[in-house]
Amino acid sequence: MAQKLSVTRDHLRLVLQGLRVPSERLARGSLHFAGCSKRLIKDFAGRENWHVVYNGVPLSTYAFRRSVNAEAPLVFLGRIEEIKGPQMAIEIARQTGRRLVLAGNVPNEPKHRAFFENEIAPHIDGRQVEYAGPVNNEQKNRLLGEAAALLMPILWEEPFGIVMAEALACGTPVIGLRRGSVPEVVEDGVNGFVCDSIDDMVVAVGRLTEVDRQVCRDVMEEKFSDRAMTDSYEELYRGMINAAPVTKSSSHN
């Protein structure tokens, strides 16, 4: 697994470098890049022409739920593969005694099918652990809105993780490991919890009553909504236009 994770990170870094080097030479510094998180562009953070514009989700697509019942389940939503951490979500459910709903597709590659059959399927009993399969937007809205929390136990440096913004839009806090953009999306103790281990995530489940679901929605509207994303791009474009050198046109009398 470590080898796979290293390849994933290196591949991402090489793609970004491949974009930057020839493009900047051709543009002579006039070309700007936007990444969806600070984590994604950390290797270029000191450059003036690299910017962060967070991904956003449509406000109108996700219904805010001010409260959920005491028996509300934990939810894992994403591809059912090892680096996404569904096996760890199951362990958190086991240790906390909470129900868990797993949702998402199983990639068709043999290694992913084997992972599902060997590590996930044996725990699906329809009571404590339920597998909902792939979900559409309507199902996702209901699933996230009725959840006590979204679990994000990622084992790789995920650039953003749009599902976190979708959960926050519903008012659902996020409990995630300190990987990728999780510390940028989740403010510890405010709209969820940023954890360093599975044990920390188990403890965080017991602290969910400390999180105000209205604050989760407010953070999403301010930082991770479609409106916030378009505002950020407009601000970036204005800054580029204002900074561009003025070319004087010649006139003939």
Buried (B, 14 or more C-beta within 10 A) or exposed (E): EEEEBEEBEEEBBEEBEEEBEEEBEEEEEEBBBBBBBEBBBBEBEEBEBBBBBBBBBEBEEBEBBEEBEEEBBBBBBBBBBBBBBBBBBBBBBBBBEBBBBBBBEBBEEEEBBEBBEEBBEEBBEEEBBBBBEEBEEEEBBBBBBBBBBBBBBBBBBBBBBBBBBBBBBBBBBBBBBBBBBBBBBBBEEBBBBBBEEBEBBBBBBEBBEEBBBEBBBBBBBEBBBBEBBEEBBEEBEEEBEEEEEEEEEEEEE
